[in-house]
Amino acid sequence: EPGIDKSLNNQLAAAPPSVLGEVQPSEMPRTPNDPNFLRPADDPQLIADPSDLTATCFGGNVHLHGLHEMETTRSKLALQLVQADLRETLMDLSQPADGIGGKYWVDLSLQGSLFNQQSLVGQGQAWLRRANLVQMPIMTRMFRALSIKDPNSGAFESGELQFRIDGDRIPLENISLDGDIISLRGSGAVNTRREVDV
């Protein structure tokens, strides 16, 4: 995509792998013809560079590496958030979290000045697994609109999306939510003012 430096992703892929979880490098999926290819409901298998800065965040682990130009204050960063806890994230952000659960992963490339939000551009992907979203207000309204009397029967258990960062706007692409009865596909956008358009 124009304007986004993909060299960090190339460096990440070429670096000596340090595998998160129990997945070995030889088991990483390559193509849909590979029997180990990542299926929609599988947990993401992200590889981090051994030299990454590592910390805990939202109940998961964050891995960060990149470059920062002191003269221009511009940065090029690659970030992975691994097995973060959805309920803990909502609580940390002072959002309703009762009855909500799940684990999520984020893989993000970002560049621009961290001191100027409008200069930031990037792209990434996020995955949600073992989710319980029934109590989220947006889900409650959606189930009501679809006339689902027993929300638990239509609860979404997993989801994925691709996103871009364009200043304070975050376009969402290829959103998918999957459950036993209902699966949804769509796109939309959010912004730093927490306005949602899907």
N, C-alpha and C positions, 0 to 999 in steps of 0.2 A: 504494500500500500504506500502511495507517495507520502513523503514526509516522515515516515517512520523508519528508524534505523534498525535493521534486523540483525546487525552484526553480533549483538549480545546473545541472541538466540543461537546463532551459529557457534559462538564461543562456548556457550553452555553445552551444546550438543557435542562439541569436540573435546570438551574437558574430560579428564579422567573421572568416571562416574562414581558418585557416592549414592547408593541406592537407599531410598527412604522405605521404611517398612521391611517387608520380607521378600520383596521382589528382586531378583538378580538381574544384572544387565542382559544376560542371554535370554531372559524371559520377556523383555520389553517388546510389545507388539509393534509390528512394522506395517503390514498391509492387511486389508480385509481377508485375503487368502491365507494369511497366517492363522493357524488354529488358536494362537494366543492373542489375536487382535482384540483391542479393548471393546467389549460389548457395552451397550448403553447403560446397563445396570451394574457394571463392574466398577470397583473403586479406581480412581485415576492412579496412574503409576508415574510419578514425577521424579526426575533425576536432578539432583543438586550438585553443584561444584563443591569439592572438599574445602575450598577457600572461602566459601560463602560466610557472611555474617549470619549468625543464627540466634534466634530468640523465641520465646513463647509469646503467643498473641491469641486472644479469643479462644483459649483452650486448645490451641494447636501450635504448630511450629512454623515460623516464618524464616525463609532463606533469602538473602539479599546479596547481590553483587553488582558492580558497575563502575562507572567513571564519573568524576566530578571535576569540572574545569574551574579552577579557583578564580581566573581572571574574568570569565563571563558568567559564572555561577550556574552554568548549564550542566545538567546531569544526564547520564544514560544509565538506566537501571533495569535489572531483571529481578523479579520478585516472585516467590512461590509461597503460598500459604497452604499448609498441609494439615488435613484432619481438624480443622477448626470446628468449634461447637456452636451451632446456630443459636441455641437458647442463651448461652453465655454471651455471645455477640450482641444479641438484642438487649440483654440486661445491661451490658457495658455501655450501650448507646441509649439507655433510658427508654427503651421501647417495651411494650407488653410482651411477655415471654411465657405466660402460664400455658401449659399444655402443648408447647411448641418444642420440637427437637429435631436433631439431624446433624450430620457431619458434612462439611463442605471443603472444597479445595479451590484455589485460585492460582492461575499462572499468568503473569503480567509482564509486559515490556513497556517501559515508560521513558520519555525523554523530554527535556525542557528545563526551565528554571523552577526549582521548588519554591522560589520566592515570588513567582508570578504565575498564578493558576491558569491564566488565559494562554500561557505559552506551552502548556503541557499537552503532549499528544502520545498516544499509546494504543495498545491492543492487548486482548487477553481472552481467557476462557475460564469459566467457573463450572463446578460440578457440585451437585447436592445428592447425598445418599442417606438411606435409612431415615427418611424425613417423616415428621408428623407436623403438618401445616394446617390441620383442621381449624385450630383456634385463631389463626391469623385473620384479622378483620377483613382483608381483601378476599381471602378464601371464603369466609362466611358469606359475604355479599355475592360472590360468584356462585356458590352452591345454591343460594336462595334464588338467584336469577335462572339457574338451570333446573329448578324445582326438584332438587335432590333432598329427599326427606331425611335420609340417614347419611350425614356427611362422611362418617367413618368408612362407608362402603365405597365412596369415591375419592378417598384421600390419596394425595400424590405421595409417592414414596421416593421418587428420584427426579432429578432435573439437570439440565445442562443449558448453558448459553454462551454465546460469544459476544464480546463487547469491544467498543473502541472508546478512547478518551480523547475528547476534543475540547480543551479548556475546562469549563465547568459543566459541560454536557457529556453524557455517557450514552451513546446509542447502543441499544441491545439488539442483537441479531440472533436468529436461529434459536429462539427460546423454546425449550421443550420441557414439559412436565408430564410424568408418567405415573399411573396408578393401575390398580387391578381392573377398574371399570372405565375410567376416563383418562385420555391422553390429550394434551393441548399443545399446539404449536403456534408461534407468533413472533412478534418483534415489537420494539418500542424504544423508549428512552427514559432516562432519569437525569437529574441534575443535582448539584450540591445543595440546592434549597429543598431537597427531598420531594420534589415534584415528580410524579410518575405518569407516564403516558404509554400504555400498552394496548 
